[in-house]
Amino acid sequence: MEGFDLNKLVRESVRKLQPYSSARDEYVSDGSEMLFLDANENPFDNGVNRYPDPYQRSLKSLLAEQKGLSERQILLGNGSDEVLDLIFRAFCEPNQDNIISLPPTYGMYKVLAGINAVENREVLLTTDFEPNVDEIQNVVDANSKLLFICSPNNPTGNAFKKEGIQKLLESFSGLVVIDEAYIDFSKDESWLSALKTYPNLIVTQTLSKAYGLAGIRLGICYASEEIIGVLNKIKPPYNVNQLTQQQALQRVLNQDLVKQEVQQILDEREELIKALNGLEFVKELYPTDANFVLAKVDDANKRYQQLLEKQVVVRNRSTQPLCENTLRFTVGTPEENKKLIAILKELN
């Protein structure tokens, strides 16, 4: 946060940009019965013949109430990947700026850096899968715009210690993006409560994991009103479709069911960990705060192929730094886990 100045981070072209104004930007319904002849839509009602609310007001209002934030601190996107891409495009000048990522981590940070022609400075996690704060600070320069922290981390599963993240928030003059895709499975508190303390903090979440809505593609960005204002300038006008908004609203309203499913996943996670610990070919299990378990095995390629032949698909993470001979097991339903455990016990 030292020397943080949002205006200096925003790309000059974005600062000067006059955003596109859609028909639904120019008028917000007050609840009255209106005749809409402004957007060249097909007038015959089939449930989706009208353009969706470009700012997803109903869903944002509910999320803001649940999270204790303002609606103006929320941006919704077509999956978290669109949210992350918007952050790149708003704040990173192609062929000039750089971002910092912490492998092994979510692979899209690197992909998006490549797509946006932005240098990706990789700083490996320590051997116990924590950010190497000193080394991160060593690679930062005046063109370091974004620092991506995935916590709980994918593929390792662990939530990073609070002290290290605090040091980075306080010392980094760019934007710190904390990706909390798996936060609902963690015992740790979300970093949302720190938004008022750190103006350089962005927190991203998703409805794809705990909420079980991977198929509708809905990502969430929480930040200061100023940061969200910049991102709103460049987002596509109707980036979240009507069906997605409807499905998300129904699910977010049903918190009791979401919490019930999360608890069942956590219970099943413990059963899976017990079973994996009892297998001879499993050499180490890493602590997890997510809905998956990373396991070090004797021969990951062999075990992956054996499972595939039994119609079980897991993720071989052996190509990732610090993850040699590892398999990542997502926690399934009780029935799926029983099947997986039975098959694992048969492998030799």
Residue pairs with C-beta under 8 A, 6 or more apart in sequence:
1 169
1 170
1 171
1 172
1 173
1 198
1 199
1 200
2 170
2 171
2 172
2 173
3 173
4 173
4 174
4 199
4 200
5 173
6 199
6 200
6 224
6 226
6 227
6 230
7 15
9 91
9 145
9 174
9 175
10 90
10 91
10 230
11 89
11 90
11 91
11 92
11 93
12 93
14 89
14 90
14 230
14 233
14 234
17 233
17 234
19 232
19 233
19 234
20 237
22 39
22 51
22 54
22 237
22 238
23 38
23 39
23 51
24 39
24 51
24 53
24 54
24 237
24 238
25 54
25 237
26 38
27 38
28 57
36 50
39 50
39 51
41 49
41 50
41 51
42 49
43 49
47 242
48 241
48 242
48 243
50 242
51 238
52 238
52 240
52 241
52 242
52 245
53 245
54 237
54 238
54 239
55 232
56 76
56 240
56 245
57 71
58 245
58 249
59 76
59 245
59 248
59 249
59 252
60 71
60 74
60 76
61 71
62 249
62 252
62 253
63 69
63 74
63 220
63 252
64 70
64 71
64 73
64 74
66 252
66 255
67 192
67 222
68 192
69 192
69 195
69 222
70 225
72 225
72 228
72 229
73 195
73 222
73 223
73 224
73 225
73 228
74 220
74 221
74 222
74 228
75 83
75 86
75 220
75 221
75 223
75 228
75 231
75 232
75 235
76 218
76 219
76 220
76 221
76 239
76 240
77 83
77 86
77 218
77 219
77 220
77 221
77 235
77 239
77 240
78 217
78 218
78 219
78 239
78 240
78 244
79 206
79 208
79 217
79 218
79 219
80 179
80 181
80 204
80 205
80 206
80 208
80 219
80 220
81 108
81 112
81 219
82 219
82 239
83 204
83 219
83 220
83 221
84 108
84 109
84 112
84 177
84 179
84 204
84 219
85 112
85 115
85 116
86 221
86 231
86 234
86 235
87 146
87 175
87 177
87 202
87 221
87 231
88 99
88 112
88 113
88 115
88 116
88 118
88 146
89 116
89 234
90 230
90 231
90 233
90 234
91 97
91 145
91 146
91 174
91 175
91 230
92 99
92 116
92 118
92 145
92 146
94 116
94 117
94 118
95 117
96 143
97 118
97 119
97 143
97 144
97 145
98 118
98 119
98 120
98 121
98 141
98 143
98 144
98 145
99 109
99 113
99 118
99 119
99 120
99 121
99 144
99 145
99 146
99 147
99 148
100 120
100 121
100 122
100 123
100 136
100 139
100 140
100 144
100 146
100 147
100 148
101 109
101 110
101 113
101 120
101 121
101 122
101 123
101 148
102 122
102 123
102 124
102 125
102 131
102 132
102 136
102 148
102 149
102 150
103 122
103 124
103 125
103 320
103 321
103 322
104 125
104 129
104 153
104 155
104 156
104 317
104 320
104 321
104 322
104 323
105 125
105 148
105 150
105 153
105 154
106 148
106 150
106 154
106 179
106 181
109 120
109 148
110 120
110 122
113 119
113 120
114 120
118 145
121 139
121 144
123 131
123 132
123 135
123 136
123 139
124 132
124 321
124 322
125 131
125 132
125 153
125 156
125 321
125 322
126 132
127 322
129 153
129 156
129 158
129 286
129 322
130 160
130 161
130 164
131 149
131 160
131 164
131 165
131 168
133 164
133 167
133 168
136 147
136 168
137 168
137 171
140 172
140 173
140 174
144 172
144 173
144 174
145 174
145 175
146 174
146 175
146 176
146 177
147 168
147 172
147 174
147 175
147 176
147 177
148 177
148 179
149 160
149 165
149 168
149 176
149 177
149 178
149 179
150 178
150 179
150 181
151 159
151 160
151 165
151 178
151 179
151 180
151 188
152 158
152 159
152 180
152 182
152 183
152 185
152 186
152 188
152 288
152 289
152 290
153 159
153 160
153 290
154 181
154 182
154 290
154 292
155 292
155 294
155 315
155 317
155 320
155 323
155 326
155 328
156 286
156 294
156 323
157 182
157 286
157 287
157 288
157 289
157 290
157 292
157 293
157 294
158 286
158 287
158 288
158 289
159 186
159 187
159 188
159 289
162 188
165 176
165 178
165 191
168 176
169 176
169 194
169 198
169 200
169 201
170 198
172 200
173 200
174 200
175 200
175 201
175 202
175 227
176 198
176 200
176 201
176 202
177 202
177 203
177 204
178 191
178 201
178 202
178 203
178 204
179 204
180 190
180 191
180 203
180 204
180 205
181 204
181 205
181 206
181 208
181 209
182 209
182 210
182 289
182 290
182 291
183 190
183 205
184 209
184 210
184 211
184 258
184 262
185 209
185 210
185 262
185 265
185 266
185 269
185 289
185 290
185 291
186 289
186 290
187 289
188 289
190 203
190 205
191 201
191 203
192 203
192 222
194 201
195 201
195 203
195 222
195 223
195 224
199 224
199 226
201 223
202 221
202 222
202 223
202 227
203 221
203 222
203 223
204 219
204 220
204 221
204 222
205 219
205 220
205 222
206 218
206 219
206 220
207 213
207 216
207 218
207 219
207 220
207 248
207 251
207 252
208 214
208 217
208 218
208 219
209 291
210 258
210 261
210 262
210 265
210 291
211 248
211 251
211 252
211 258
212 251
212 258
212 261
213 247
213 248
213 251
216 243
216 244
216 247
216 248
217 244
218 240
218 244
218 248
221 228
221 231
223 231
251 258
264 334
265 291
265 331
268 331
268 332
268 333
268 334
268 337
269 288
269 291
269 293
269 331
271 337
271 341
272 293
272 329
272 331
272 337
272 340
272 341
273 285
273 288
273 293
275 341
275 344
275 345
276 282
276 285
276 293
276 295
276 329
276 344
277 285
279 344
279 345
279 347
281 297
281 298
281 299
281 303
281 347
282 295
282 296
282 297
283 296
283 297
283 298
283 325
284 295
284 296
285 293
285 294
285 295
285 296
286 293
286 294
286 295
286 296
288 294
291 330
291 331
292 328
292 329
292 330
292 331
293 328
293 329
293 331
294 317
294 323
294 326
294 327
294 328
294 329
295 326
295 327
295 328
295 329
296 324
296 325
296 326
297 303
297 325
297 326
297 327
298 325
299 325
300 316
300 317
300 318
300 324
300 325
300 326
300 327
301 316
301 318
303 327
303 347
304 314
304 316
304 327
306 347
307 313
307 314
307 343
307 344
307 347
310 343
312 339
312 340
312 343
314 327
314 328
314 329
314 330
315 327
315 328
315 330
316 326
316 327
316 328
317 323
317 326
317 327
317 328
318 324
318 325
318 326
320 326
329 340
331 337
332 340
